[in-house]
Amino acid sequence: MATSVESPKFSWIAEPKVLELAGVNRSTLQNWVRVGLLPSDSGPGWALEEVMELCLVAELRDRLPLDDLALRWSRMRNDGTVAAIVGTAVAVEGDRFDLVLRTVEGTVTAATTADELAAQVRFPGAPEPVVVLALAPAVNRVKRVYFAWEETDAPPPTERRAGRPVSRRSAANGGTA
């Protein structure tokens, strides 16, 4: 789930906590990866940028059909827009972070000031439908919860374990149930 935005320091949280924070279940995450909405797993832990992207996608998914969102987000990932939006979300401080969805153009942009938002919703020609998502509370919550969890998590494992660990009972029986 890597983005090109770098964390100020190496940090991570485990996937179950990420899914809880984003309000997404594992099968939904796997489906979003399968349809190309999110990149495939890059390792056992999640960096802040990866968590932020998942949370932004979850917010957008509530407003756009999956196929439409996957096409837009993939195009925006290729041109660097996703990395810029995620980087802005991670860096923003305060009570202004809006995503502006231009439904005709199919673009998503971020605004961090009232002037930026006004400029993005003004149209010199004919009016165009836009959807504005005020996400500052959600973005700030992600950062607050992420850093609280980060301080309590152990160092990230070097690799993801395959399958369930062997239970004590199974180990006592020589590895068989």
N, C-alpha and C positions, 0 to 999 in steps of 0.2 A: 504494500500500500504506500509506496514511496512517492513523495513529491520533490520538486527541485528546491523547495524552500528549506533552509537549514535551521535547526533549533539552536538557540543561543548556547546550550550545553546538551550533552547527550542525556536524554531522559526517555522514559518509556512507562507504559502501563500494560497490564495483561488484557487479552482480548475479552474475557467475560466482563470486565469493568468498562471497557470501551463500548460494548454492545448495550450495557445498562445505561451508560451516559447518553448514547445516541438514541435509545429507545427502539432499537432494531434487534431482531432475533438472528441467530446464526444462519438459518436457512435463507433469510432475506439477504444478508450480507453475501452469502455464496451465490445467490441468484444475481445480485448486482455485479459481482465479479464476472460471472459467466456471460452476462449480456454486454460486458465492456464498460459499464458505468464506473467501476472502480478498478484499479490495477490489482493484480494478484498479490498474494501475501509476499512480503519481503523478509519476513523473519518472525521470531516468536513474540516480540513486543511491539507496541504501537508508539510512535513519536507523536508529539503534539500536533504537527501538521497533518498527519494521517488521521488522527482523531477529529480534528477540525473539519477536514474534507468530508469524512463520513457524516458528521453532524450537519454540515451544510447540504449535502446530498439528501439526507433524510428530510430536511426542511423543504427542499425543492421538490422532492418526490411527492409530498403531500399536495402539490399544486400542479404537477405536470404528469402526463402519462409516461410510463416507464420507457417505452421505445423513443419517444420524443426527447426525454431527458437524457437518455443514453447517447443519442446522436449528438445533441448539443454539447454535452459535457465532454465527450470524446473529441469533438472538433476543438473545443476550448482547451483541452489538455494538450493537444498537438500544437496549438499556436501560443502556448504559454499563459493563457488567460487564467486557467485553474490555479496554477502556481501563484500568480499575482493576487488572485482573490483570496486564496488560503493564507498567503503571506500577510495580506492586509488584515485579515481577520485575526491572525495571531498577534500582530503588532498593535492593533487598535486599542486605545485606552479611552474610556469614556462611554457616553451613552448614545453614540451614533455609529451604527454599522447597518447599512441597508443593502439588500440585493435588489437590483432592478431587472425584471424580466421583460424584454421587449418581445411581445408575442409574434409580431409580423416578421421581424428580422431574425428571431430565434437566438438573441444574445442575452447574456447575463453579465451585469457589471456591478461593481461595488461602489458605494458612496459612504464617506466617513464624515462629511460635513453637510449642513443644510444647503450650502451653495452648490456642492457637487450633486446632491440629489435633485435640486431644482434644475440644474443644467441637463441632467440625464432624462428628465421627464418633459422638458420643453421641446416642442417640435415646430420648426420654422414653417413647415408646410401644413398639410392636413394632419389632424390628430391621429395618433397611433395608440392602440391599447397597450398599457403597461401594467405590470403587477409589481408592487413594492413590498418587500418583506423586511420589516423592521426586526433585525436579528441581534442587536446589541445585547439584550439580556441573555439570549441563548449563547452567544459567543463568549461573553464574560463568564457565564456559568461553566462552560466547557473548560476555560482556562483555570478558573478557581478550583473546580473539582479535580481536574487533571493534576495540578500541582499539589493538591492535598493528597491524592492517591500516590503520586510519584514519590513523595517523602516516606510513605509507609511500605512501598514495594521493595522486595529484595532486588539485587542486581539482576539484569536480564539473563535468561539462560542462553547458552551459546547455540542451541538448536531446539527446535520444537519436538517434543516427544510424540512418537507415533503410537496412537492407541492409548488405552487405559493402563495405568501402572499395575504391577502385579500386587495383589492383595496379600496381607500377612498370612491369611489362611492358605492361599494358593502357594505362596513361597514355602510355607511349612510342609506342604505336600509335594515339594519338589517341582513346583511350577505348574502343576495341574490342578484344576478345580476340583 
